[in-house]
Amino acid sequence: MRIGFDNDKYIALQAERIRDRIEMFGGKLYLEFGGKLFDDYHAARVLPGFEPDSKIRMLKQLIDDVEIIVTINANDIEKSKQRGDLGITYDEDSLRLMDIFRGMGFLVNSVVITHYTNQPDADAFRKRLDALGIKTYVHHPIAGYPYDIDHIVSDEGYGQNAYIETTRPLVVVTAPGPGSGKMATCLSQLYHEHERGVAAGYAKYETFPVWNLPLKHPVNVAYEAATVDLNDVNTIDPFHLEAYGETTVNYNRDVEIFPVLKAMMERIAGDSPYKSPTDMGVNMAGLAIVDDEAVCDAARMEIVRRYFQTAVEVKRSGVGEEQVEKLELLMNQAGVGMGLSPARSAALLKEEMTGAPAGGMVLPDGTVVTGKTSTLLGAASSLMMNALKGVAGVDDDIDVISDEVIEPICRLKTDQLHSTNPRLHSDETLIALSISSATDPLAKKLIDHIDDLRGCDAFFSVIISATDEKLYRTLGINVCCEPKYEQHRYYHK
């Protein structure tokens, strides 16, 4: 993709602004992180040039001043809620995040289980954390939250929550996903700090919507598409407009809660430093855009991806049709349709011509390659091999993995492992390719070019298996599927 975002400039601007906030509050800041702290792939897709780990790299500039608190909603633990991009539950992702933070040298303070009402799975997770030597706290639901401010800002409200002992000036509060209680944890800490006579403040690290881009800019529309399940809606910040006469963009939940948040901060500290939700955020992303056209193109493609991902989820679950309808409206706003990606057209044409499920991929040079289901390989495997040949400059007609290598694996799957599908999934195909690379220079050449597929767009004419989808995402390939199954049956693995 054409670069449209200056990542180094962004990191420098964000770090500078956070230092300013710490000083503004007298040396202690609770910083709520919106979005993914470590692996923000949505931002990387809509702001080409943004690195998925930009936020954590920015924090590394402040590492000696930082400690991290991870929050997780007890109800999400109970429901085994998953991160859609990684396919793991929020509780497992909390452990993954802590490993990453510690591996990078950050001080991880603790895990806070919010909305706790003695949920059995939350209790089990807390015991697991205790066994791992991780400090845990529980925060309970507060009656009347968030509107009964007198009750919330009292010993029976925030006062009932456990106080988290912190030692550093910048306390980052993050979570595996939205609705985890980050803001409430920050405000609870502000209440306790004020009771102890400690000067402390609160701010939000925001990326989307971008406050200084137009309301209907494709990047901001893509944010609505990404949060369609949360009913987030971008809106003009009326508080900022009234206070400063400046038009800025925020989203409905922050605008709706701001009067309550402002009243809470006034009750806790006697005064609120913020006149608007835009004031509250630390977001320099808009100032690091260097090619608006490139960013707009990338964001439009992301909106279409979100449409297909949601349509597939509706097909799998049978619920959420209203989300698909909203995404259709967002595509209309952005002036794009389902056929935006050449990969989709190629995949559907290949299926029409061959009668077999097929896939298409746009390579870094703009070339589109296809693959279809065969006797030995599934569509995802076939496309993977043809894409690797394309980026490695290997003729498409050459069989890099011989049938003699593939057939024994197929027999193992059916005869010994009792699979009904003899064809190789894409991960099995890469293993076969890797084994072949030990003696075949051509196979090694393909293996050496796997990273060249990162950021490419792939599309399949049917819903592919979870195994294939996971492998593609692991390789950084943006994968979408037509919302239909290969076979008409009730159970699909």
N, C-alpha and C positions, 0 to 999 in steps of 0.2 A: 504493500500500500504506500501511496505517496505520504510523506511525513507532513503532518499539519500541526504538530505540537512540540514545543521546546521543553523537554523534560527537565533539563538542568535548571533552566530559568524558574520553572514551577517549584522545584524543590527549594531553591534559594529563597524565593518569595514567601513560601509557606513557613519556612523555618524562621525567617525574619519577623513575620507577623505574629507567630506564636510567642517568640521572645518578648515582643511588645505587649502581648496580653498578660504574660506572667508578671511583667513589671507593673502593668496597669492595676493589677489586683494586689500588689504588695508582696509578691514573691511566691504565691501558691495558686496554681490553676488546675481545675478539674476539666479535662478536655474530652468531650464525648465525640467518638469517631463514628460518623455516618458512613455507611457502605463498608466494603471490605478493606481491612487495614493492610493485609499482606498481599492478597492476590486479587486485585480489582480488575478482572478481565473485561468487565463491561466498559470501564473507562478506557482500557487499552484498545478496545474495538472502535469506540466512537471518537476517540482523540488519538489518531494514529501518531505514534511517537511517545505517548504516555506508556511508561513501563509498569506492569502489574504490581511491582513491589515499590513504586515511587513513594508511597506514604511511609513505609517502614524505613526506606533509605533516608527520607527527610528526618525521621525521628533519630536516626543514627547520628545525625549532626548534633543532637541534644542528649545523647545516650546517658551521660553522667547525671543528668537532671531528671531522667524519666523512670517511672515505675508504672506497671501495667496491671489493671484490674479487668478480669473477664467476667461479664455477666451473662446469665442464661435463664430463660423463663422456665420455671418448673413445669408449666403446662406443655411447653415444647418438648421437654424431656419425656413427659408422660405420653405424648402423641408420637414419639419417635420422629419428630419433624426433621426433614433432610434439607441440606444445601443442594439445590438443583444442579449447580455447576460441578459439584464434586461427588454427589451421590452418597454422602455419608451423613449420619445424624448430627444434630447440633451438639450433643454431649461429646461424641467422638471428635467433632471438629474443634471443640474447646481444648481438648487434649493436644490435638495437632497444632493448634495455634500457639499454645504454651511451649511446646517443643521448639517451634520455629523461633519464637521470641527469645527463649533461653539460649538457643543455639547461636543467635546473633549477638548475645551478650547483654540482653535487656534484663532488668530486674522484674520478675513477675510476682506481684504482691499476693494475689488470691483470686478465688472464684466466688462470685456472689450469685446465689440461686434466688431469683426474684419470684414474686407471686406465689410464694411457698405456702401451701396449706396441707402439709403432711402427705403429699403425693408419694405413693410407694416407690415409683421409679426414681423420683428425685431423691428420696432417702437412700436408695441403693447407689445412686451416682455420688452422693455426698460421702458415703462410706468408702466408695472406690477412691475418691480424691483424698480422703483422710489416710487411706492405706498407702497412697503414693506420696504422702508427706506434703500435700498441697493444702494451704489454709483455705477454709470455706466459711462463708457467712450466709445467712438466710434473711431475706427481706419479705415481709408479709404484705398482702394487699391492704390498702388503707381505705377505710370506709369514706365514701364521698369523693374519692380521687377522680379527677383533678380539681373539682370546683369548690369543694368545701375547704377553703383555704385556712380558716380558723382551726379546723380540726387537723388538717394535713401538717401545718407548721406548728406542731405542739408535741408535747411528750407522748401523747397517744397516737400521733401520726408518724412523722419522720423520727421522732424520739424513740419509738419502739424498735426501729431498725438498729441492728448492730453497727457500732462505729468501727470503721476500718482504719487501723493504724497505718499511716503513711509517713514516709520520711523525706521524700524528694519534692522539689518545687513543681514538677509537671507530672500529674497523675492522669494517665491515658485510660479511659474507660471504653472498652470495645466489647464485641460480642460476635457470635457466629452468624447472626442474622438480625433482621428487624424485629421490633416488639419484645426485645430481651430485657428492657428496663434500664437502659443506660442512663437516660436523662434523670429518672427518679433516683438512681444510685448517686449521681452527681449532686443532686439537690439535697438528698439525705445527708451526704457528707458535708455540704455547705452549712446545713443546720447544725450538725454536731461540731464543726469547726468554730462556728460563731458562738456556740454555747461555751466553748473552751477558750474564747478570746483570740482565735487564730484568724487572721485576714486571709481570705481565699475567694477565688472567683470561678466562674463557669463559662465555657465557650463550646461551640460545636465545630468540629473539623468537617466541612462540607465539600462535596465535589459536584453533586447535582441536586436540583437544577442549577445551572450556572447563572448567578444573579445578574451579571452584566452582559448577557446575551438576550436577544429578543425572546418574548414569551413563546413564539411559535418557531424558533430556530430549531432545525432538525436535532441538534444535540439535546435540547430540552424536551422535545417530543419523544426522543428515544428513551429518556428517563421515565416518562409516563408509561411508555411501552414496557419497560423493564419492571415497573412496579404496578402493573395492571391488576395483580391479585390483591394489592393493598388499597386499591382505589385512590391512589395518590393523584392529585390533579395540580398541575402548575398554575400559578396565579400571580397577578401583580401584588406586591407587598403593599397593602394600603397604609400600614403604619409608617413605613419608610417614606412613602409618597407624601404623607401628611407632615412628617417631621422635617424632611429635607427638600421636598419638591422634586425628588429624583425617582424615576421609574426603575424598579428592580424586580427580579423574578424570584419567587419562593414557591413553596408548595402548601397545599391546603392544611395539612396537619400542623405544620409549624405556625402558620398564620392563625389558625383556630385556637391553638394552645397558648399563643404569646401573651395575651392579656393575663391569663392565669399564671404563667411563668413569671411575668413581670411583677405581679402582685406577690408571688411567693418570695422572689428575691428581695422585694421591698420589705416584706415581713421578716425575712431572715436577717438582712443586713442593714435595713433602714432606708435603702435606696437601690434603684436598679440602674446599672451603667448603660443599659440598652434601651433605645427608643423603638426598635423594630426587630423582627426575627432576622432580617438581613444583617443588622448590626451584630447579632449574636454569632453569626457564622464566620469561620476563617476559610475563605475560598478564593484562591488566586488563579484558578484554572483558566478563567476567561482571558487573563492577561498573558497567558503562555501560548495562546493559539497563534500560529505564525502563517497558516494557510487555511483560510476559512472554507474555501471550496473543497479542499481535501477532507476536512473535518465534516462538512455537510454530506459529502458522498458516503463517508464511512457511517455516519449516523443513520442515513436513510436505509442503508443495507442492514443495519442492526434492527431497525423497526420491522423490516420484513422477516428477519430471522425470528424475532420475538413472536410474530404472528404464527409462523409455522410451528415453533416450539409449543406455543399455547394450544394450537389446534390439535397437535398430536396428543398433548396431555388430556384434552377434552375427549379425544377418541379413546384413550386408555381408561379414563375414569368415569366418563359419562356426565361429568359436571363441569361448569365453568363456561357455558356457551356465551354468557354475557361478556366474558373477557375477550372472546374472539370477536364479538361485535364491536367492542370498544377499540380493539386493535385495527379493525377495518376502518374505523373512523380516523384513527391516528395515521394510518397509511394514506388516507385521502388528504389529511392536513399536510402531510409531508410531500404529497404529489407523487407517490410511488404505488406500484402494484405488485402482485404476487410474482410476476415474471421478471423482476428487477435483476435477479442473478442469472447469468448465462448458464450456470451449472444446472439450474432447474430445467431450463428448456432442453439442454443436452440430455439430461437423465430421462425426461419424459419421452423425448424422441427415440432414444435408444430402446426404451421399453416397448414403444409402439412398433419399432422395426423388428425387434427380436422376440417379443412376447414373453420376455423374462424380466424380473425385477432388475433395475439398473441404477447406477449412480453417475454423477458428473462432478468434476472438480475444476476450479479455475486456478491454474498454476501462477506463480509469481510473475511470469512474463506475459500473462493474459491468455495463454493457451488453455483450451478446455479439453480435458481428457475424460473418457467414460469407461465404465466397466459394468459387466452384467453377471448375474448368477449363472454358474456353469455346473457341470457334474461334480467338480472337486472344490470349487471356490464359491463362496457367497458373494453378493454384489459388493459388499464393503471390502472384502479381500481383493477381489478383482480390480476394483477402483484403486485401492492402495498400491497394488503392484504397478498398474499403468501410470499412476501419478509419479511413483518413484522412478520409473523408466523415463518419464518426461523430464523431470528435473535433473536426472543424471545423464541425459543425452543418450539413452540406450534405445535401440530400435524396438518399436512396439511389438513386432512379430517374433522377437526372441523370447523363448521360454527360459527365464532365469532360474526358476525352480522346476526341475523335471517332474513329470508325473510319477516317476519311480520313487521320488522322495515324498510326494504328497500322499500317494495311495496307501502306504502303510499307516500313516497317521489317521486317514479316514477309516480304515478298517479297525484300528484301535478304538476310535470313538464309538463305532457301532457294535463291534464284537465284544470288547472287554468293558468299555465304559457305558454301554447300553444307551447311547444317544440315538434319537430318531433322525438326527440331521448329520449326515456324513461329511458335509462340506466344511471347510476350514473357516473359522472366524478370523478376523483381521489380526488378532493377537497371536493366534496359532500360525498364521501365515508369516508373520514377522519372525517368530521363533524358527520356523523352517528356513526362512531366508538367512537368518543369522547363522544357523548350523551350516548351511551351504557356503556361506562366506569364508569358512575356514579353509576351503579348498578351491573355491571359484572366485576369481578376481571380479567378475561381473556382479556377483551377488554382494561382494564387499563394497563395490562402488555404489550400489543402491542403498545399502545400510548407511554409508557415509553421508548420504543426501537426505536422510529422514528429517533433519531439522529444517530443511528448505521448505517443508510443507507447512510449517508453523504460520498461522494467519491466513491460510488458504480457505476458500469457501467450498464446501461439499454439499451436494443435495442428492437425496435418494427418492426414487419413485414409490417406495413403500417404507413403512416404519421398520427400521433395522433393529437388531437385537440390542439389549442393554450392554452386552459385552462389547459389541462393535462400537456403539456410541461412546462408551467409556474410553476405549482405546483412542478413538479419534480425538476426543477432548483432551486426553493426556498428551497427545502430540501437538496440541494447540490448533487443531483444525476446527473451523466453525462448521458444524454439521447440522443440517436440517432435513426433514423428511416430509413427503406428502402424507397427509393424515389418513392413510389407509393401510390395512394389513395385507401381507402377501397372500394369506389364506383366510378363508371364511371359517372361523371357529371361535369358541367362547374363551379359551384359555391361550394366552400368548406369553411366552417366556421372554 
